[in-house]
Amino acid sequence: MQFSISADTIKALLVIAGKNDIRHNINSVCIDVRASDAVAVACDGHKLLALPLTLTDDAPALVPGQYIIRREALESVKAVLKRPLTVTIDPIARMATLDNGNATTTTPLMDATYPDWRRVVPLTVSGEVPQFNADYIGAFGKVHKLLGGAYSPAIQHNGDNAARVILPGDAVGVLMPVRGDPQPLDNPSWLVTPTATATAVAA
C-alpha cells in the first residue's frame, strides 16, 4: 500500500502524537486500514487527530490492519519536508518506507496495538461547556493552521465527555476536558472595587 501525505499533515500529526509517554504506541502515528478506508491517526491520551488517506493511483488494494510508524522515523524526515511524503506499507514484512523526494528511509513498523480511537470520537455533543487545558487548545491551533485553516478551530463542547474539534477538510479532532471543580479566587486589593462603606469612611 502506498499513500501520499502532505508535509503539513505529517507535521500536524506529530503535534498531536505523544512525545515521551511510557505507552510507546501513542508516541507514534498509526495508519489504520480497513477494507473500505485508511486513516492516519495521532493521539496522546488527551487529544486526537484523524485524517483520511487515499491510495496512490498505482498502489495495491487496501490490506486491513494497524500500521504504526514510530515518531522518530517521521521526525527524521520532518525537518526537510517540502513536498508530500510517500509512505509505502509492506504488510507482510511489517516495514514502512518513507520517501521525501530526496531520500528514502525504511523502518520497521511497531509491533503493538493502537488504542481503539474510534471509540472516543463523539458522534453527537451536548453543548455543555467544560474546562480545557490551554496548551492542548494551543496545539489544535497549530494543527488548524497546518491544515490550511485561516483562523482558530471551533470546539464543539460536550460536558465531561470528549469534545469534537472542527478542523479544515475531513480532519477530525478530539479534545478531552479537564476537571473544573470550583476554586476560591485570590483577588488582590487593586482588583476589587471598594464597597460603599469603605468609600464613605475614606471620604
Accessible surface in RSA format (square Angstrom, percent):
REM  Atomic radii and reference values for relative SASA: ProtOr
REM  Chains: A
REM  Algorithm: Lee & Richards
REM  Probe-radius: 1.40
REM  Slices: 20
REM RES _ NUM      All-atoms   Total-Side   Main-Chain    Non-polar    All polar
REM                ABS   REL    ABS   REL    ABS   REL    ABS   REL    ABS   REL
RES MET A   1    10.05   5.2   0.15   0.1   9.90  23.6   0.29   0.2   9.76  12.9
RES GLN A   2    52.66  29.4  52.66  38.5   0.00   0.0   4.13   8.8  48.52  36.8
RES PHE A   3     0.41   0.2   0.41   0.3   0.00   0.0   0.41   0.2   0.00   0.0
RES SER A   4    60.73  51.3  38.27  51.1  22.46  51.7  23.98  51.1  36.75  51.5
RES ILE A   5     5.06   2.9   3.08   2.3   1.97   4.8   5.06   3.6   0.00   0.0
RES SER A   6    51.46  43.5  45.10  60.2   6.36  14.7  39.47  84.0  12.00  16.8
RES ALA A   7    12.23  11.2  10.09  15.6   2.14   4.9  10.09  14.2   2.14   5.7
RES ASP A   8    61.67  43.2  60.67  60.4   0.99   2.3   8.04  18.9  53.63  53.5
RES THR A   9    18.89  13.4  18.88  19.1   0.01   0.0   4.17   5.6  14.72  22.3
RES ILE A  10     2.83   1.6   2.69   2.0   0.15   0.4   2.77   2.0   0.07   0.2
RES LYS A  11    59.69  29.1  58.10  35.6   1.60   3.8  23.38  21.0  36.31  38.7
RES ALA A  12     0.00   0.0   0.00   0.0   0.00   0.0   0.00   0.0   0.00   0.0
RES LEU A  13     0.91   0.5   0.91   0.7   0.00   0.0   0.91   0.6   0.00   0.0
RES LEU A  14     2.31   1.3   1.59   1.1   0.73   1.8   1.93   1.4   0.38   1.0
RES VAL A  15    40.24  26.5  26.44  23.9  13.79  33.2  31.46  27.3   8.78  23.8
RES ILE A  16     0.12   0.1   0.00   0.0   0.12   0.3   0.00   0.0   0.12   0.3
RES ALA A  17     3.48   3.2   0.00   0.0   3.48   7.9   0.00   0.0   3.48   9.2
RES GLY A  18     4.54   5.6   0.00   N/A   4.54   5.6   4.54  12.5   0.00   0.0
RES LYS A  19   134.46  65.6 114.20  70.1  20.26  48.2  56.43  50.8  78.03  83.1
RES ASN A  20   143.91  99.2 110.27 106.6  33.63  81.0  39.06  94.0 104.84 101.3
RES ASP A  21    38.02  26.6  26.20  26.1  11.82  27.9  12.90  30.4  25.12  25.0
RES ILE A  22   157.61  89.7 139.16 103.7  18.45  44.5 142.48 102.6  15.13  41.1
RES ARG A  23   122.44  51.4 115.71  59.0   6.73  16.0  60.40  82.5  62.05  37.6
RES HIS A  24   125.37  68.5 121.15  84.2   4.22  10.8  83.52  86.1  41.85  48.7
RES ASN A  25    28.91  19.9  26.49  25.6   2.43   5.8   4.19  10.1  24.73  23.9
RES ILE A  26     3.70   2.1   3.70   2.8   0.00   0.0   3.70   2.7   0.00   0.0
RES ASN A  27    15.11  10.4  13.90  13.4   1.21   2.9   7.76  18.7   7.35   7.1
RES SER A  28     0.54   0.5   0.54   0.7   0.00   0.0   0.00   0.0   0.54   0.8
RES VAL A  29     2.86   1.9   2.86   2.6   0.00   0.0   2.86   2.5   0.00   0.0
RES CYS A  30     0.00   0.0   0.00   0.0   0.00   0.0   0.00   0.0   0.00   0.0
RES ILE A  31     1.64   0.9   1.64   1.2   0.00   0.0   1.64   1.2   0.00   0.0
RES ASP A  32    14.04   9.8  14.04  14.0   0.00   0.0   0.00   0.0  14.04  14.0
RES VAL A  33     4.11   2.7   0.00   0.0   4.11   9.9   0.00   0.0   4.11  11.1
RES ARG A  34   110.63  46.5 109.16  55.6   1.48   3.5  44.57  60.9  66.07  40.0
RES ALA A  35    86.20  79.3  60.44  93.3  25.76  58.6  61.75  87.0  24.45  64.8
RES SER A  36    94.43  79.8  59.60  79.5  34.83  80.2  52.20 111.2  42.22  59.2
RES ASP A  37    43.66  30.6  38.46  38.3   5.19  12.3  29.72  69.9  13.94  13.9
RES ALA A  38     1.81   1.7   0.89   1.4   0.92   2.1   0.89   1.3   0.92   2.5
RES VAL A  39    16.16  10.6  16.16  14.6   0.00   0.0  16.16  14.0   0.00   0.0
RES ALA A  40     0.00   0.0   0.00   0.0   0.00   0.0   0.00   0.0   0.00   0.0
RES VAL A  41     0.00   0.0   0.00   0.0   0.00   0.0   0.00   0.0   0.00   0.0
RES ALA A  42     0.00   0.0   0.00   0.0   0.00   0.0   0.00   0.0   0.00   0.0
RES CYS A  43     9.92   7.5   9.92  11.1   0.00   0.0   3.32   8.4   6.60   7.1
RES ASP A  44    18.98  13.3  16.18  16.1   2.80   6.6   5.69  13.4  13.29  13.3
RES GLY A  45    45.71  56.4   0.00   N/A  45.71  56.4  24.98  68.6  20.73  46.4
RES HIS A  46    83.59  45.7  83.44  58.0   0.14   0.4  47.43  48.9  36.15  42.1
RES LYS A  47    20.43  10.0  16.61  10.2   3.82   9.1   4.13   3.7  16.30  17.4
RES LEU A  48     7.18   4.0   7.18   5.1   0.00   0.0   7.18   5.0   0.00   0.0
RES LEU A  49     0.00   0.0   0.00   0.0   0.00   0.0   0.00   0.0   0.00   0.0
RES ALA A  50     5.24   4.8   4.05   6.3   1.19   2.7   4.36   6.1   0.88   2.3
RES LEU A  51    16.43   9.2  16.39  11.7   0.04   0.1  16.43  11.5   0.00   0.0
RES PRO A  52    73.68  53.7  56.66  51.6  17.02  61.9  56.66  46.8  17.02 105.8
RES LEU A  53    25.09  14.0   8.02   5.7  17.06  42.9  10.81   7.6  14.28  38.4
RES THR A  54   114.18  81.2 100.67 102.1  13.51  32.2  70.19  94.3  44.00  66.5
RES LEU A  55    44.41  24.7  31.53  22.6  12.88  32.4  31.53  22.1  12.88  34.7
RES THR A  56    31.72  22.6  21.59  21.9  10.13  24.1  28.88  38.8   2.84   4.3
RES ASP A  57   157.29 110.2 117.56 117.0  39.73  94.0  43.11 101.5 114.18 113.9
RES ASP A  58   127.20  89.1  93.45  93.0  33.75  79.8  48.96 115.2  78.24  78.0
RES ALA A  59    21.39  19.7   0.00   0.0  21.39  48.7   2.85   4.0  18.55  49.1
RES PRO A  60    89.67  65.4  76.60  69.8  13.07  47.5  89.43  73.8   0.24   1.5
RES ALA A  61    80.35  73.9  63.55  98.1  16.80  38.2  70.50  99.3   9.85  26.1
RES LEU A  62    40.17  22.4  22.41  16.0  17.75  44.6  22.41  15.7  17.75  47.8
RES VAL A  63    63.23  41.6  62.49  56.6   0.74   1.8  63.23  54.9   0.00   0.0
RES PRO A  64    80.55  58.7  63.13  57.5  17.43  63.3  63.45  52.4  17.10 106.3
RES GLY A  65    28.29  34.9   0.00   N/A  28.29  34.9  26.92  73.9   1.37   3.1
RES GLN A  66    50.03  28.0  41.65  30.4   8.38  20.0  20.91  44.5  29.12  22.1
RES TYR A  67     4.54   2.1   4.54   2.6   0.00   0.0   1.42   1.1   3.12   3.8
RES ILE A  68     0.02   0.0   0.02   0.0   0.00   0.0   0.02   0.0   0.00   0.0
RES ILE A  69     2.31   1.3   2.27   1.7   0.04   0.1   2.31   1.7   0.00   0.0
RES ARG A  70    82.97  34.8  82.97  42.3   0.00   0.0  28.05  38.3  54.92  33.3
RES ARG A  71    22.29   9.4  22.12  11.3   0.17   0.4  10.98  15.0  11.31   6.9
RES GLU A  72   122.40  70.3 114.57  86.7   7.83  18.6  70.52 136.4  51.87  42.4
RES ALA A  73    11.82  10.9   4.36   6.7   7.45  17.0  11.08  15.6   0.74   1.9
RES LEU A  74     2.43   1.4   2.43   1.7   0.00   0.0   2.43   1.7   0.00   0.0
RES GLU A  75    60.31  34.6  49.63  37.6  10.68  25.4  28.42  55.0  31.89  26.0
RES SER A  76    77.24  65.3  39.61  52.9  37.63  86.7  50.47 107.5  26.77  37.5
RES VAL A  77     7.07   4.7   7.02   6.4   0.05   0.1   7.07   6.1   0.00   0.0
RES LYS A  78    62.65  30.6  62.48  38.3   0.17   0.4  22.50  20.3  40.15  42.8
RES ALA A  79    88.55  81.4  56.71  87.5  31.83  72.4  66.30  93.4  22.25  58.9
RES VAL A  80    79.20  52.1  72.21  65.4   6.99  16.8  75.24  65.4   3.96  10.7
RES LEU A  81     2.24   1.2   0.00   0.0   2.24   5.6   0.00   0.0   2.24   6.0
RES LYS A  82   179.08  87.4 143.19  87.9  35.89  85.5  94.90  85.4  84.18  89.7
RES ARG A  83   126.40  53.1 123.14  62.8   3.26   7.8  36.85  50.4  89.56  54.3
RES PRO A  84    70.68  51.5  65.27  59.5   5.41  19.7  65.27  53.9   5.41  33.6
RES LEU A  85     0.00   0.0   0.00   0.0   0.00   0.0   0.00   0.0   0.00   0.0
RES THR A  86    38.30  27.2  38.01  38.5   0.29   0.7  12.28  16.5  26.02  39.3
RES VAL A  87     0.97   0.6   0.97   0.9   0.00   0.0   0.97   0.8   0.00   0.0
RES THR A  88    45.08  32.1  44.05  44.7   1.04   2.5  38.05  51.1   7.03  10.6
RES ILE A  89     2.02   1.1   0.00   0.0   2.02   4.9   0.00   0.0   2.02   5.5
RES ASP A  90    61.44  43.0  58.89  58.6   2.55   6.0  20.60  48.5  40.83  40.7
RES PRO A  91    32.00  23.3  20.84  19.0  11.16  40.6  20.84  17.2  11.16  69.3
RES ILE A  92   160.80  91.5 139.29 103.8  21.51  51.8 141.57 101.9  19.24  52.2
RES ALA A  93    58.18  53.5  32.04  49.4  26.14  59.5  42.50  59.9  15.68  41.5
RES ARG A  94    87.51  36.7  86.10  43.9   1.41   3.4  51.02  69.7  36.49  22.1
RES MET A  95    59.36  30.7  58.63  38.8   0.73   1.7  45.95  39.1  13.41  17.8
RES ALA A  96     0.02   0.0   0.00   0.0   0.02   0.1   0.02   0.0   0.00   0.0
RES THR A  97    37.79  26.9  37.57  38.1   0.23   0.5  19.03  25.6  18.77  28.4
RES LEU A  98     0.13   0.1   0.00   0.0   0.13   0.3   0.00   0.0   0.13   0.4
RES ASP A  99    53.58  37.5  52.43  52.2   1.15   2.7   7.28  17.1  46.29  46.2
RES ASN A 100     7.39   5.1   5.55   5.4   1.83   4.4   0.14   0.3   7.25   7.0
RES GLY A 101    42.80  52.8   0.00   N/A  42.80  52.8  15.62  42.9  27.18  60.9
RES ASN A 102   120.60  83.2  80.71  78.0  39.89  96.0  32.37  77.9  88.23  85.3
RES ALA A 103    58.39  53.7  48.84  75.4   9.55  21.7  57.84  81.5   0.55   1.5
RES THR A 104    85.14  60.6  52.16  52.9  32.98  78.6  35.18  47.3  49.96  75.5
RES THR A 105    51.22  36.4  47.51  48.2   3.71   8.8  32.48  43.6  18.74  28.3
RES THR A 106    77.50  55.1  49.41  50.1  28.09  66.9  33.08  44.4  44.41  67.1
RES THR A 107    14.21  10.1  13.80  14.0   0.41   1.0   5.54   7.4   8.67  13.1
RES PRO A 108    74.68  54.4  74.67  68.1   0.01   0.0  74.67  61.6   0.01   0.1
RES LEU A 109     9.77   5.4   0.03   0.0   9.74  24.5   0.05   0.0   9.72  26.2
RES MET A 110    19.32  10.0  19.32  12.8   0.00   0.0  17.30  14.7   2.02   2.7
RES ASP A 111   144.14 101.0 117.14 116.6  27.00  63.9  37.41  88.1 106.73 106.4
RES ALA A 112    43.37  39.9  18.40  28.4  24.98  56.8  31.25  44.0  12.13  32.1
RES THR A 113   107.07  76.2  94.47  95.8  12.60  30.0  59.33  79.7  47.74  72.2
RES TYR A 114     4.15   1.9   0.00   0.0   4.15  10.8   0.20   0.1   3.95   4.9
RES PRO A 115    52.58  38.3  39.73  36.2  12.85  46.7  52.38  43.2   0.20   1.2
RES ASP A 116    92.03  64.5  77.00  76.6  15.03  35.5  33.83  79.6  58.21  58.0
RES TRP A 117    20.15   8.1  17.64   8.5   2.51   5.9  19.47  10.4   0.68   1.1
RES ARG A 118    79.30  33.3  67.04  34.2  12.26  29.2  46.81  64.0  32.49  19.7
RES ARG A 119   182.46  76.6 148.44  75.7  34.02  81.0  66.73  91.2 115.73  70.1
RES VAL A 120    55.49  36.5  44.96  40.7  10.53  25.4  52.72  45.8   2.77   7.5
RES VAL A 121    19.87  13.1  12.38  11.2   7.50  18.1  12.54  10.9   7.33  19.9
RES PRO A 122    17.71  12.9   6.45   5.9  11.27  41.0  17.36  14.3   0.35   2.2
RES LEU A 123   160.11  89.2 127.93  91.5  32.18  80.9 129.71  91.1  30.40  81.8
RES THR A 124   114.68  81.6 101.33 102.7  13.35  31.8  75.87 101.9  38.81  58.7
RES VAL A 125    56.62  37.3  28.10  25.4  28.52  68.7  30.89  26.8  25.74  69.8
RES SER A 126    81.53  68.9  38.15  50.9  43.38  99.9  48.48 103.2  33.04  46.3
RES GLY A 127    47.61  58.7   0.00   N/A  47.61  58.7  30.06  82.5  17.55  39.3
RES GLU A 128   112.52  64.6 102.86  77.8   9.67  23.0  39.61  76.6  72.91  59.5
RES VAL A 129   107.97  71.0  81.46  73.7  26.52  63.9  81.46  70.8  26.52  71.9
RES PRO A 130    24.23  17.7   3.45   3.1  20.77  75.5  13.98  11.5  10.24  63.7
RES GLN A 131   103.14  57.7 100.56  73.5   2.58   6.1  14.63  31.1  88.51  67.1
RES PHE A 132    30.91  15.5   7.97   4.9  22.94  59.7   7.97   4.8  22.94  65.7
RES ASN A 133    48.37  33.4  41.93  40.5   6.44  15.5   7.45  17.9  40.92  39.5
RES ALA A 134    79.75  73.3  66.73 103.0  13.02  29.6  67.75  95.4  11.99  31.8
RES ASP A 135   114.69  80.3 101.97 101.5  12.73  30.1  27.01  63.6  87.69  87.5
RES TYR A 136    40.14  18.7  40.14  22.8   0.00   0.0  19.06  14.3  21.08  26.0
RES ILE A 137    67.02  38.1  65.76  49.0   1.26   3.0  66.15  47.6   0.87   2.4
RES GLY A 138    37.74  46.5   0.00   N/A  37.74  46.5  34.30  94.1   3.45   7.7
RES ALA A 139    12.95  11.9  10.08  15.6   2.88   6.5  11.78  16.6   1.18   3.1
RES PHE A 140     2.27   1.1   2.27   1.4   0.00   0.0   2.27   1.4   0.00   0.0
RES GLY A 141    19.34  23.8   0.00   N/A  19.34  23.8  19.12  52.5   0.22   0.5
RES LYS A 142   133.36  65.1 128.07  78.6   5.29  12.6  74.20  66.8  59.16  63.0
RES VAL A 143     0.00   0.0   0.00   0.0   0.00   0.0   0.00   0.0   0.00   0.0
RES HIS A 144    19.14  10.5  19.14  13.3   0.00   0.0   5.50   5.7  13.65  15.9
RES LYS A 145   147.75  72.1 131.31  80.6  16.43  39.1  73.91  66.5  73.84  78.7
RES LEU A 146    48.55  27.0  39.33  28.1   9.22  23.2  42.23  29.7   6.32  17.0
RES LEU A 147    33.37  18.6   8.89   6.4  24.47  61.5  14.92  10.5  18.44  49.6
RES GLY A 148    63.83  78.7   0.00   N/A  63.83  78.7  33.82  92.8  30.01  67.2
RES GLY A 149    15.95  19.7   0.00   N/A  15.95  19.7   6.47  17.8   9.48  21.2
RES ALA A 150    84.67  77.9  47.12  72.7  37.56  85.4  56.12  79.0  28.55  75.6
RES TYR A 151   182.34  85.1 172.92  98.4   9.41  24.5 132.20  99.3  50.14  61.8
RES SER A 152    91.88  77.6  72.88  97.3  19.00  43.8  33.86  72.1  58.02  81.3
RES PRO A 153    21.36  15.6   6.42   5.9  14.94  54.3   6.77   5.6  14.59  90.7
RES ALA A 154    52.74  48.5  42.92  66.2   9.82  22.3  50.54  71.2   2.20   5.8
RES ILE A 155    36.87  21.0  20.25  15.1  16.62  40.1  20.25  14.6  16.62  45.1
RES GLN A 156    75.44  42.2  73.56  53.8   1.88   4.5  13.07  27.8  62.37  47.3
RES HIS A 157    50.36  27.5  47.20  32.8   3.16   8.1  26.50  27.3  23.87  27.8
RES ASN A 158    13.82   9.5  12.97  12.5   0.85   2.1   0.00   0.0  13.82  13.4
RES GLY A 159     3.16   3.9   0.00   N/A   3.16   3.9   3.16   8.7   0.00   0.0
RES ASP A 160   132.18  92.6 111.11 110.6  21.07  49.8  32.74  77.1  99.44  99.2
RES ASN A 161    95.76  66.0  92.53  89.4   3.22   7.8  16.71  40.2  79.05  76.4
RES ALA A 162    10.23   9.4   7.09  10.9   3.14   7.2   7.09  10.0   3.14   8.3
RES ALA A 163     0.00   0.0   0.00   0.0   0.00   0.0   0.00   0.0   0.00   0.0
RES ARG A 164    59.24  24.9  59.24  30.2   0.00   0.0   6.69   9.1  52.56  31.9
RES VAL A 165     2.02   1.3   0.38   0.3   1.63   3.9   0.38   0.3   1.63   4.4
RES ILE A 166    81.35  46.3  77.92  58.0   3.43   8.3  79.44  57.2   1.91   5.2
RES LEU A 167    11.76   6.6   0.00   0.0  11.76  29.6   1.96   1.4   9.81  26.4
RES PRO A 168    34.95  25.5  19.27  17.6  15.68  57.0  31.02  25.6   3.93  24.4
RES GLY A 169    77.22  95.2   0.00   N/A  77.22  95.2  42.88 117.7  34.34  76.9
RES ASP A 170   113.49  79.5  93.20  92.8  20.29  48.0  22.18  52.2  91.31  91.1
RES ALA A 171    11.12  10.2   1.03   1.6  10.09  23.0   1.03   1.5  10.09  26.7
RES VAL A 172    36.16  23.8  35.14  31.8   1.02   2.5  36.16  31.4   0.00   0.0
RES GLY A 173     0.00   0.0   0.00   N/A   0.00   0.0   0.00   0.0   0.00   0.0
RES VAL A 174     2.05   1.3   2.05   1.9   0.00   0.0   2.05   1.8   0.00   0.0
RES LEU A 175     0.36   0.2   0.36   0.3   0.00   0.0   0.36   0.3   0.00   0.0
RES MET A 176    71.12  36.8  69.97  46.3   1.15   2.7  66.04  56.1   5.08   6.7
RES PRO A 177    25.90  18.9   8.29   7.6  17.61  64.0   8.29   6.8  17.61 109.4
RES VAL A 178    62.93  41.4  51.20  46.4  11.74  28.3  57.52  50.0   5.42  14.7
RES ARG A 179   208.38  87.5 169.49  86.4  38.89  92.6  74.57 101.9 133.81  81.1
RES GLY A 180    43.03  53.1   0.00   N/A  43.03  53.1  12.66  34.8  30.37  68.0
RES ASP A 181    69.09  48.4  58.43  58.2  10.67  25.2  18.68  44.0  50.41  50.3
RES PRO A 182   132.02  96.2 104.49  95.2  27.53 100.1 116.02  95.8  16.00  99.4
RES GLN A 183   130.16  72.8 109.50  80.0  20.66  49.2  48.14 102.5  82.02  62.2
RES PRO A 184   128.13  93.4  98.50  89.8  29.63 107.7 110.46  91.2  17.66 109.8
RES LEU A 185   146.87  81.8 119.98  85.8  26.88  67.6 121.91  85.6  24.95  67.1
RES ASP A 186   142.71 100.0 113.34 112.8  29.36  69.4  44.88 105.6  97.82  97.6
RES ASN A 187    79.42  54.8  57.92  56.0  21.50  51.8   7.08  17.0  72.33  69.9
RES PRO A 188    48.61  35.4  38.17  34.8  10.43  37.9  48.61  40.1   0.00   0.0
RES SER A 189   103.71  87.6  79.00 105.4  24.71  56.9  55.04 117.2  48.67  68.2
RES TRP A 190   204.16  81.9 166.39  80.5  37.77  88.7 159.51  85.1  44.65  72.4
RES LEU A 191   106.42  59.3  84.81  60.7  21.61  54.3  86.44  60.7  19.98  53.8
RES VAL A 192    83.16  54.7  69.11  62.6  14.05  33.9  73.70  64.0   9.45  25.6
RES THR A 193   112.69  80.2  98.05  99.4  14.64  34.9  66.88  89.8  45.81  69.3
RES PRO A 194    93.03  67.8  72.00  65.6  21.02  76.4  81.85  67.6  11.17  69.4
RES THR A 195    90.18  64.1  81.64  82.8   8.54  20.4  81.79 109.9   8.39  12.7
RES ALA A 196    88.04  80.9  68.97 106.4  19.07  43.4  75.86 106.8  12.17  32.3
RES THR A 197   101.52  72.2  95.96  97.3   5.57  13.3  64.57  86.7  36.96  55.9
RES ALA A 198    52.03  47.8  40.41  62.4  11.62  26.4  47.24  66.5   4.79  12.7
RES THR A 199    77.19  54.9  72.65  73.6   4.55  10.8  68.34  91.8   8.85  13.4
RES ALA A 200    70.47  64.8  49.50  76.4  20.96  47.7  56.95  80.2  13.52  35.8
RES VAL A 201   124.90  82.2  97.26  88.1  27.64  66.6 105.21  91.4  19.70  53.4
RES ALA A 202    92.16  84.7  50.39  77.8  41.78  95.0  61.99  87.3  30.18  79.9
RES ALA A 203   117.99 108.5  47.86  73.9  70.13 159.5  73.96 104.2  44.03 116.6
END  Absolute sums over single chains surface
CHAIN  1 A    11596.4       9079.9       2516.5       6748.4       4848.0
END  Absolute sums over all chains
TOTAL         11596.4       9079.9       2516.5       6748.4       4848.0
